[in-house]
Amino acid sequence: MKTIEAVKSLKAKFGDVLVSELLFMGETTLEVAKDNLKAILGFLKKNADGGGFEVLMDLTGVDYLEPTKRTKVVYWLHNPENYERIRIVIFAARGESLPTVTDLWEGADWFERELYDLFGIGFDGHPDLKRILMPDDWVGHPLLRDYALTEEPVEFKHGVKPKVPSQIIPHVGRVITSWDSGVTRRSP
């Protein structure tokens, strides 16, 4: 099923479930409400009209501080029959949980654990929601925009000695570009 047909079928079956719909550069992004997330993803995967979006290619997040602190969770779906893709987007407030999709895609297990570990997004019904990249006793979620940028001593396995960024990055004479103003200057 083509993406445009899938969106039409989605609207016909669920009514007005889309918060927003964006078609840009031939790619479709649908923002949905939390209440409808699992039903919409299930419908897109197992569409009875033929060839659904059977592959969860990625599940990732983008954190925002403005206008409110929240994280955009992005489900990238792929249809292996016609190679079309669709993005499903949902915004989660800090501390809010989403329903797990591990029953739809087994591979979502590690994606959801990564989002939990790095962004603090919980997934209700997840079979083993625990940290996957950071140490178990780590406090906080490092990909949140307001996470403190400090140098934390990290203990590695097998006797590996960590490098401290401030000790190995030469600061003198380095070119610093200000993205906001477009001004390039040399550091002191």
Phi and psi restraints in degrees (value plus and minus 20) as a CYANA .aco file:
   2 LYS   PHI     -92.5   -52.5
   2 LYS   PSI     134.9   174.9
   3 THR   PHI     -78.3   -38.3
   3 THR   PSI     -64.6   -24.6
   4 ILE   PHI     -83.2   -43.2
   4 ILE   PSI     -57.6   -17.6
   5 GLU   PHI     -88.3   -48.3
   5 GLU   PSI     -58.3   -18.3
   6 ALA   PHI     -83.2   -43.2
   6 ALA   PSI     -60.8   -20.8
   7 VAL   PHI     -85.9   -45.9
   7 VAL   PSI     -61.0   -21.0
   8 LYS   PHI     -83.4   -43.4
   8 LYS   PSI     -64.0   -24.0
   9 SER   PHI     -83.7   -43.7
   9 SER   PSI     -59.1   -19.1
  10 LEU   PHI     -81.2   -41.2
  10 LEU   PSI     -66.0   -26.0
  11 LYS   PHI     -85.7   -45.7
  11 LYS   PSI     -58.7   -18.7
  12 ALA   PHI     -86.6   -46.6
  12 ALA   PSI     -59.6   -19.6
  13 LYS   PHI     -97.8   -57.8
  13 LYS   PSI     -63.5   -23.5
  14 PHE   PHI    -123.9   -83.9
  14 PHE   PSI     -24.5    15.5
  15 GLY   PHI      55.8    95.8
  15 GLY   PSI    -160.0  -120.0
  16 ASP   PHI    -109.9   -69.9
  16 ASP   PSI      53.0    93.0
  17 VAL   PHI    -118.8   -78.8
  17 VAL   PSI     -32.1     7.9
  18 LEU   PHI    -107.3   -67.3
  18 LEU   PSI     110.6   150.6
  19 VAL   PHI     -96.1   -56.1
  19 VAL   PSI     -61.5   -21.5
  20 SER   PHI    -175.3  -135.3
  20 SER   PSI     139.6   179.6
  21 GLU   PHI    -156.7  -116.7
  21 GLU   PSI     109.4   149.4
  22 LEU   PHI    -151.2  -111.2
  22 LEU   PSI     106.2   146.2
  23 LEU   PHI    -134.8   -94.8
  23 LEU   PSI      93.0   133.0
  24 PHE   PHI    -159.7  -119.7
  24 PHE   PSI     106.7   146.7
  25 MET   PHI      34.2    74.2
  25 MET   PSI      18.2    58.2
  26 GLY   PHI      57.2    97.2
  26 GLY   PSI     -13.7    26.3
  27 GLU   PHI    -134.0   -94.0
  27 GLU   PSI     119.5   159.5
  28 THR   PHI    -124.9   -84.9
  28 THR   PSI     111.4   151.4
  29 THR   PHI    -144.6  -104.6
  29 THR   PSI     107.7   147.7
  30 LEU   PHI    -137.1   -97.1
  30 LEU   PSI     106.0   146.0
  31 GLU   PHI    -116.5   -76.5
  31 GLU   PSI     110.0   150.0
  32 VAL   PHI    -144.7  -104.7
  32 VAL   PSI     141.6   181.6
  33 ALA   PHI    -102.6   -62.6
  33 ALA   PSI     135.1   175.1
  34 LYS   PHI     -78.0   -38.0
  34 LYS   PSI     -58.6   -18.6
  35 ASP   PHI     -79.2   -39.2
  35 ASP   PSI     -51.5   -11.5
  36 ASN   PHI    -122.7   -82.7
  36 ASN   PSI     -21.9    18.1
  37 LEU   PHI     -75.0   -35.0
  37 LEU   PSI     -75.9   -35.9
  38 LYS   PHI     -84.9   -44.9
  38 LYS   PSI     -60.3   -20.3
  39 ALA   PHI     -84.6   -44.6
  39 ALA   PSI     -60.2   -20.2
  40 ILE   PHI     -87.7   -47.7
  40 ILE   PSI     -65.8   -25.8
  41 LEU   PHI     -83.0   -43.0
  41 LEU   PSI     -61.1   -21.1
  42 GLY   PHI     -83.0   -43.0
  42 GLY   PSI     -61.1   -21.1
  43 PHE   PHI     -83.3   -43.3
  43 PHE   PSI     -65.3   -25.3
  44 LEU   PHI     -85.6   -45.6
  44 LEU   PSI     -53.6   -13.6
  45 LYS   PHI     -93.8   -53.8
  45 LYS   PSI     -65.8   -25.8
  46 LYS   PHI    -130.9   -90.9
  46 LYS   PSI      20.5    60.5
  47 ASN   PHI     -79.3   -39.3
  47 ASN   PSI     105.6   145.6
  48 ALA   PHI     -90.9   -50.9
  48 ALA   PSI     -36.7     3.3
  49 ASP   PHI     -98.6   -58.6
  49 ASP   PSI     -12.5    27.5
  50 GLY   PHI      84.8   124.8
  50 GLY   PSI     135.2   175.2
  51 GLY   PHI       6.7    46.7
  51 GLY   PSI      68.4   108.4
  52 GLY   PHI    -109.1   -69.1
  52 GLY   PSI    -198.6  -158.6
  53 PHE   PHI    -107.2   -67.2
  53 PHE   PSI      63.1   103.1
  54 GLU   PHI    -100.2   -60.2
  54 GLU   PSI     -34.5     5.5
  55 VAL   PHI    -131.9   -91.9
  55 VAL   PSI     105.1   145.1
  56 LEU   PHI    -109.3   -69.3
  56 LEU   PSI      79.8   119.8
  57 MET   PHI     -92.5   -52.5
  57 MET   PSI     -58.2   -18.2
  58 ASP   PHI    -180.0  -140.0
  58 ASP   PSI     136.1   176.1
  59 LEU   PHI    -160.3  -120.3
  59 LEU   PSI      93.5   133.5
  60 THR   PHI    -160.1  -120.1
  60 THR   PSI    -199.6  -159.6
  61 GLY   PHI    -162.7  -122.7
  61 GLY   PSI     138.6   178.6
  62 VAL   PHI    -156.1  -116.1
  62 VAL   PSI     104.3   144.3
  63 ASP   PHI    -113.6   -73.6
  63 ASP   PSI     122.5   162.5
  64 TYR   PHI    -147.2  -107.2
  64 TYR   PSI     125.4   165.4
  65 LEU   PHI    -122.4   -82.4
  65 LEU   PSI     -48.2    -8.2
  66 GLU   PHI    -140.0  -100.0
  66 GLU   PSI     125.1   165.1
  67 PRO   PHI     -94.5   -54.5
  67 PRO   PSI     -39.9     0.1
  68 THR   PHI    -157.0  -117.0
  68 THR   PSI     137.9   177.9
  69 LYS   PHI     -92.0   -52.0
  69 LYS   PSI      95.2   135.2
  70 ARG   PHI    -182.0  -142.0
  70 ARG   PSI     144.5   184.5
  71 THR   PHI    -141.7  -101.7
  71 THR   PSI     111.2   151.2
  72 LYS   PHI    -108.0   -68.0
  72 LYS   PSI     101.8   141.8
  73 VAL   PHI    -122.5   -82.5
  73 VAL   PSI     107.8   147.8
  74 VAL   PHI    -138.9   -98.9
  74 VAL   PSI     101.7   141.7
  75 TYR   PHI    -120.7   -80.7
  75 TYR   PSI      98.6   138.6
  76 TRP   PHI    -120.3   -80.3
  76 TRP   PSI      93.2   133.2
  77 LEU   PHI    -129.1   -89.1
  77 LEU   PSI     127.6   167.6
  78 HIS   PHI    -151.7  -111.7
  78 HIS   PSI     116.8   156.8
  79 ASN   PHI    -119.8   -79.8
  79 ASN   PSI      90.1   130.1
  80 PRO   PHI     -91.9   -51.9
  80 PRO   PSI     -32.6     7.4
  81 GLU   PHI    -100.0   -60.0
  81 GLU   PSI     -57.7   -17.7
  82 ASN   PHI    -144.1  -104.1
  82 ASN   PSI     -14.1    25.9
  83 TYR   PHI      43.4    83.4
  83 TYR   PSI       3.9    43.9
  84 GLU   PHI    -111.2   -71.2
  84 GLU   PSI     136.2   176.2
  85 ARG   PHI    -150.6  -110.6
  85 ARG   PSI     138.1   178.1
  86 ILE   PHI    -167.3  -127.3
  86 ILE   PSI     124.9   164.9
  87 ARG   PHI    -129.5   -89.5
  87 ARG   PSI     114.1   154.1
  88 ILE   PHI    -133.6   -93.6
  88 ILE   PSI     106.0   146.0
  89 VAL   PHI    -139.7   -99.7
  89 VAL   PSI     120.3   160.3
  90 ILE   PHI    -161.9  -121.9
  90 ILE   PSI     121.3   161.3
  91 PHE   PHI    -119.8   -79.8
  91 PHE   PSI     112.0   152.0
  92 ALA   PHI    -138.8   -98.8
  92 ALA   PSI     109.0   149.0
  93 ALA   PHI     -90.8   -50.8
  93 ALA   PSI     140.1   180.1
  94 ARG   PHI     -77.7   -37.7
  94 ARG   PSI     111.8   151.8
  95 GLY   PHI      62.4   102.4
  95 GLY   PSI     -21.7    18.3
  96 GLU   PHI    -106.3   -66.3
  96 GLU   PSI     126.9   166.9
  97 SER   PHI    -127.2   -87.2
  97 SER   PSI     133.8   173.8
  98 LEU   PHI    -137.8   -97.8
  98 LEU   PSI     139.8   179.8
  99 PRO   PHI     -92.2   -52.2
  99 PRO   PSI     123.0   163.0
 100 THR   PHI     -90.9   -50.9
 100 THR   PSI     132.0   172.0
 101 VAL   PHI    -137.1   -97.1
 101 VAL   PSI      -1.2    38.8
 102 THR   PHI     -85.7   -45.7
 102 THR   PSI     -41.1    -1.1
 103 ASP   PHI     -98.9   -58.9
 103 ASP   PSI     -38.3     1.7
 104 LEU   PHI    -110.7   -70.7
 104 LEU   PSI     -63.3   -23.3
 105 TRP   PHI    -153.7  -113.7
 105 TRP   PSI      94.1   134.1
 106 GLU   PHI     -79.5   -39.5
 106 GLU   PSI     -53.8   -13.8
 107 GLY   PHI     -86.1   -46.1
 107 GLY   PSI     -32.6     7.4
 108 ALA   PHI     -89.1   -49.1
 108 ALA   PSI     -35.4     4.6
 109 ASP   PHI     -70.8   -30.8
 109 ASP   PSI     -78.0   -38.0
 110 TRP   PHI     -92.5   -52.5
 110 TRP   PSI     -54.2   -14.2
 111 PHE   PHI     -79.4   -39.4
 111 PHE   PSI     -66.6   -26.6
 112 GLU   PHI     -87.1   -47.1
 112 GLU   PSI     -58.3   -18.3
 113 ARG   PHI     -83.5   -43.5
 113 ARG   PSI     -58.0   -18.0
 114 GLU   PHI     -85.0   -45.0
 114 GLU   PSI     -63.6   -23.6
 115 LEU   PHI     -84.1   -44.1
 115 LEU   PSI     -58.1   -18.1
 116 TYR   PHI     -83.8   -43.8
 116 TYR   PSI     -66.8   -26.8
 117 ASP   PHI     -85.6   -45.6
 117 ASP   PSI     -67.0   -27.0
 118 LEU   PHI    -113.3   -73.3
 118 LEU   PSI     -45.4    -5.4
 119 PHE   PHI    -137.4   -97.4
 119 PHE   PSI     -35.2     4.8
 120 GLY   PHI      62.1   102.1
 120 GLY   PSI      -3.5    36.5
 121 ILE   PHI    -101.4   -61.4
 121 ILE   PSI     103.2   143.2
 122 GLY   PHI    -106.8   -66.8
 122 GLY   PSI     134.3   174.3
 123 PHE   PHI    -149.2  -109.2
 123 PHE   PSI      88.0   128.0
 124 ASP   PHI     -84.5   -44.5
 124 ASP   PSI     109.1   149.1
 125 GLY   PHI      67.6   107.6
 125 GLY   PSI     -16.6    23.4
 126 HIS   PHI     -86.3   -46.3
 126 HIS   PSI     116.7   156.7
 127 PRO   PHI     -89.7   -49.7
 127 PRO   PSI     -44.3    -4.3
 128 ASP   PHI    -176.9  -136.9
 128 ASP   PSI      43.2    83.2
 129 LEU   PHI     -99.5   -59.5
 129 LEU   PSI      83.6   123.6
 130 LYS   PHI    -170.9  -130.9
 130 LYS   PSI     149.3   189.3
 131 ARG   PHI     -79.0   -39.0
 131 ARG   PSI     127.2   167.2
 132 ILE   PHI    -143.1  -103.1
 132 ILE   PSI     -47.2    -7.2
 133 LEU   PHI    -134.7   -94.7
 133 LEU   PSI     -61.2   -21.2
 134 MET   PHI    -106.7   -66.7
 134 MET   PSI     136.9   176.9
 135 PRO   PHI     -79.1   -39.1
 135 PRO   PSI     130.9   170.9
 136 ASP   PHI     -77.8   -37.8
 136 ASP   PSI     -51.9   -11.9
 137 ASP   PHI    -112.8   -72.8
 137 ASP   PSI     -10.1    29.9
 138 TRP   PHI     -86.7   -46.7
 138 TRP   PSI     117.7   157.7
 139 VAL   PHI    -123.3   -83.3
 139 VAL   PSI     106.5   146.5
 140 GLY   PHI      79.0   119.0
 140 GLY   PSI    -199.9  -159.9
 141 HIS   PHI    -153.1  -113.1
 141 HIS   PSI      87.3   127.3
 142 PRO   PHI     -87.4   -47.4
 142 PRO   PSI     -34.2     5.8
 143 LEU   PHI    -115.7   -75.7
 143 LEU   PSI     -13.5    26.5
 144 LEU   PHI     -95.0   -55.0
 144 LEU   PSI     118.2   158.2
 145 ARG   PHI     -81.7   -41.7
 145 ARG   PSI     -46.0    -6.0
 146 ASP   PHI    -119.7   -79.7
 146 ASP   PSI      -3.8    36.2
 147 TYR   PHI     -90.9   -50.9
 147 TYR   PSI     113.7   153.7
 148 ALA   PHI     -84.2   -44.2
 148 ALA   PSI     109.9   149.9
 149 LEU   PHI    -111.7   -71.7
 149 LEU   PSI      70.9   110.9
 150 THR   PHI    -146.6  -106.6
 150 THR   PSI     141.2   181.2
 151 GLU   PHI    -110.7   -70.7
 151 GLU   PSI      92.5   132.5
 152 GLU   PHI    -122.7   -82.7
 152 GLU   PSI     111.2   151.2
 153 PRO   PHI     -87.4   -47.4
 153 PRO   PSI     109.4   149.4
 154 VAL   PHI    -137.6   -97.6
 154 VAL   PSI     113.1   153.1
 155 GLU   PHI    -117.6   -77.6
 155 GLU   PSI      98.9   138.9
 156 PHE   PHI    -115.9   -75.9
 156 PHE   PSI     139.8   179.8
 157 LYS   PHI     -99.5   -59.5
 157 LYS   PSI     143.8   183.8
 158 HIS   PHI      41.8    81.8
 158 HIS   PSI       9.1    49.1
 159 GLY   PHI      52.1    92.1
 159 GLY   PSI      -5.6    34.4
 160 VAL   PHI     -91.9   -51.9
 160 VAL   PSI     110.4   150.4
 161 LYS   PHI    -113.2   -73.2
 161 LYS   PSI     104.3   144.3
 162 PRO   PHI     -92.5   -52.5
 162 PRO   PSI     133.4   173.4
 163 LYS   PHI    -116.7   -76.7
 163 LYS   PSI     117.3   157.3
 164 VAL   PHI    -115.0   -75.0
 164 VAL   PSI      98.8   138.8
 165 PRO   PHI     -71.4   -31.4
 165 PRO   PSI     -62.0   -22.0
 166 SER   PHI     -88.5   -48.5
 166 SER   PSI     -37.2     2.8
 167 GLN   PHI    -113.4   -73.4
 167 GLN   PSI     -37.0     3.0
 168 ILE   PHI    -132.9   -92.9
 168 ILE   PSI     -30.7     9.3
 169 ILE   PHI    -118.0   -78.0
 169 ILE   PSI      96.7   136.7
 170 PRO   PHI     -92.7   -52.7
 170 PRO   PSI     105.3   145.3
 171 HIS   PHI    -115.1   -75.1
 171 HIS   PSI     -48.2    -8.2
 172 VAL   PHI     -94.6   -54.6
 172 VAL   PSI     107.7   147.7
 173 GLY   PHI      60.4   100.4
 173 GLY   PSI     -19.0    21.0
 174 ARG   PHI     -94.7   -54.7
 174 ARG   PSI     119.5   159.5
 175 VAL   PHI     -99.6   -59.6
 175 VAL   PSI     108.8   148.8
 176 ILE   PHI    -134.8   -94.8
 176 ILE   PSI     107.1   147.1
 177 THR   PHI    -129.0   -89.0
 177 THR   PSI     109.7   149.7
 178 SER   PHI    -110.0   -70.0
 178 SER   PSI      93.1   133.1
 179 TRP   PHI     -85.4   -45.4
 179 TRP   PSI     -50.2   -10.2
 180 ASP   PHI     -93.1   -53.1
 180 ASP   PSI     -63.8   -23.8
 181 SER   PHI    -121.7   -81.7
 181 SER   PSI     -32.9     7.1
 182 GLY   PHI      55.8    95.8
 182 GLY   PSI      -9.7    30.3
 183 VAL   PHI    -108.6   -68.6
 183 VAL   PSI     114.3   154.3
 184 THR   PHI    -128.2   -88.2
 184 THR   PSI     112.3   152.3
 185 ARG   PHI    -162.4  -122.4
 185 ARG   PSI     144.1   184.1
 186 ARG   PHI    -116.2   -76.2
 186 ARG   PSI     119.1   159.1
 187 SER   PHI     -93.3   -53.3
 187 SER   PSI     134.2   174.2
